[in-house]
Amino acid sequence: MFSNLWNLLFGPGLEISYSRINAYRTCPQKYRLQYIEGKRVPPNPYISFGISIHKTLEDFHLKKNGDIDDLFESYDTCWVNEGFVSPHQAHEYFEKGRKLLENYWQDNVNLKSEVLYVEKEFSFPVGRNAMRGIIDRIDRHPDGQYEVIDYKTHSELWDQKKADADLQMSIYALACKKAIGIEPGYFSYYFLSHGTKVNTNRTDEQLEDALRTAKDVIEKVRRGVFTPNTGHCPKCDFRKSCPHSAAKRQD
């Protein structure tokens, strides 16, 4: 107990991110396994597909003024062929991605805004700790306004309520102010599987709440509070190896 208090008061700063906060809020033991013990989440089709699409769009937009053939060339180069149960499944996902990118090209071929940043890294202090992350894309519109865009590759299409409440975009809004030095006029979730954008905004109150959430997680991690939340065991990536897993006990 004394060592936890010493670490809280005098220990080195902690690196935090949305992913780490989300892991802790889902289950503190998941945070411990992934970010303290360094256990790797096994590759699966959803992760590989998401990485492939994100890397493709990064590579494509860095080329500037590429055509659809350049987009598909980026896709071939950036495809992550891990975690699939069979070559057939990998092929199905690959073709799904190709169709997604074709639709993306058609929707963006006459884009008026300038793609200013892709995979923009940021870091800003939270006390003596550091909030880090990567924003998928930041555009500058003809009117000079900035737009923060977060790509989503999953099949779920969020409603407005969920988009307005999402912590990740609040952290991105903070990063724009504290690290990048811009004041975005637009925040958008781009649901690539649907070809749909859901626009949102953030209030000062939401940004303050995001900081409080980050500080709360930081404090608990530094104190060594990792009480398991077994309600999430059935869908956890570590359900077969975690000693606290309710799902493991039911197998």
N, C-alpha and C positions, 0 to 999 in steps of 0.2 A: 504493500500500500504506500509506503514511504517513497519507493522508487517511482511509482506512478505520479505521485505529487511532485517529486523533483523534476520528472520529465515534463510535466505540465507547466511548471514555473520556469525552468531553466534549460530544458532540452532544446535541441536544434529545431529550426522551423520545419514545418511539414509541407510537402507538396500535395496539393489537392486539385481536383478537377471535377467536372460534372459526372464523369463515369464513376469516379471514386465515391462521390457523394451518393449517387444513385445506388451503387453496390451496397454501401453502408445502410442506407434507408431501406433497401430491400431485405438485407440480412447482414448484421454486423460480422457474423462468422464468414460469410462470403467475402467480405472486404478483407478479413484477416487472411484467409486462404490465398486470395488472389494478389493482394498488394503488400502483405507482410511476409507470408511464406513463399510467395512467388510462384504459386501453382498456375499453370497455363490452362486457359479454357480450351478444350479440345476443338479442333476445326470442325465445322459443320457446313452444310450447304448454304444456310442463311448468312453466316458470317463471311464465307468466301465470296458469295454473290455480292454482298454489300461492299466489301473491300474492292472487288473487281470493278464495280460501277463507279465508286468514288475515285479510284486511281485513274480510270479511263477518262472521266470528265476533267480531272486535274491535268492530265497529260495533254488532252485535246485543247483545253483553253490556254495552256501555256504556249501552244504552237501559234496562236493568234491567226484568225482569218482562215482556218482550215475548212475543208469541205467534208461531205459525209464519208468519203473514202478515208480521209484522215482520221475521222472519228472511229471507224471500224478498224483501222490499223492500230489505233491506240487500244482498242478493246482486245484485239488479238494479243498485243504485247502485255497488257495488264491483267489478263485473265488469271485468276487464282484457282488452280485445279486441285483443291484439297478438301477433304471432308465429305466427299460424295460417296454414296454406298455402291455405285456402279458407274461404268462409262455411260450407260444410258441416261442415268440421272444427271450426270455432268453435262451431257449434250442437251438435255431438256432445259436446264438452267441457262446454258450458254445461248441457246436460241431465244429463250425468254428475254435475256439481256440484250440481245441484238435487236429484237423488236422494240424493246423499251428505248434503246438509243436511237433507233430510227424515228420513233415518235418524238423524242427529245429534239432531234435535229429539225424536224418539221415545225415544231413549236417555237424554236429559237433562231431559225435561219434569218429572220428579219428583225432580230433583237435590236432595239434602239439604244439600250443602255450599254455602257462599257463594263466588261468584266475586269474589275480593278485588281482583285486578289482571289486566288484559289488556294485552299488549304492554308489559310492564314493563321500562323501560330501567334499566341499571345501569352503574356504573363503579367500579373499585377499582384501587389501585396495585399494580403489579408492579415493585418497585424504583422507578426514576424514570419508568417507563412506565405506561401505563393500559390495563387490560383493560376493554373495553366490549362491550355486547351487549343483547339484548332477549329476555326470557322470554315465551313465548306466553300463559301463564296461571298464576296462583297462586290456589288455592282454600283456604278455611278450613273444615274439617270441624266437625260439631257437637261433637266431643270437643276442639276447639281446635287440633288438629294441622293443619299446613299441607301442601298438596300442590302440587308443581311439575309442570306439564303442558306437554309439548312436542308440538305438532301435527305429524303427518306426512301428506302428501297423496299420496305416491307409492304404487304398487301393491305394493311389496315389504313383506311382514310380517316383521319381525325376530324371530329366536329370542331366548331369554333370554340366551344367551351374548353376542350382539352388543349387546343393550340394556345389559347389565351392564358392558361394556367401552367404551362410547361416551364419547369425550372431551367432547362438548358438554354432557352432563348433569353431568359433573364440574365444568366451568366454572360451570354454573348453581348447583351446590351451593356452590361458593366464593363466588359473587356473593351468595347468600342470607346467608351468614355475614358477609362483609366489606362489603357495600354496602346490603343491604335490612334486615338485622338480625333475621332469623328463622332458626329451625332446623327445616326441613321434616321431617315424619315419613314422607312419601311422595314418590316420584319416578315419573312415568308418561310413557310415550310413547303418544300417542293416534293410532292408525292409522285415519284418518278414512275411507279407502276401504273398510276392513274393519269399521268400527264396533267396533274392538277396542283395549283398553288392555293394554300390557305394563308391568308394574310393576318397579321396580328400586331399588337403594340404592347408596350410595357410602360407602367407608371413608375414614378419615383418610389411609391410604397412597395411595389413588387421588387424593385431593385434592393431596397433596404431589407425586405423579407428574405431575398436570396442570400444576402450577406449574413443575416442571422442564421440561416440554415447551414451555410458553410462553416461558420464559427462554431455552431453546435456540434457538427460532425467532427471538426478538428479537435475540439475539446475532448470529446468522448474517445476518439482514437488515441490521443495523447495520454489519456487516463487508463487506456487499456480496457475499455468497455466493449466487449464483443459478445453480448448475449444473443444466442441464436434465435432466429425467427423461423420456426419450423413450418409455418403456413405456406412458405414459398418453396419448400423442398421438392414437390413433384416436378417443377419446371427448372430447378437449379442445375447449372452445368456441373456442379460438384456433388450431386446427390448420391453418387455411388462411392465416393471417397470420404465425404465429410463424416466425422464421428457423431455428429448431432443429427444426421439426416433421418427424418421420419420416413422419407421415401425408401431409404435403404433398409430400414427395419421392416417395412411392409413387403419387400421383395421375397 
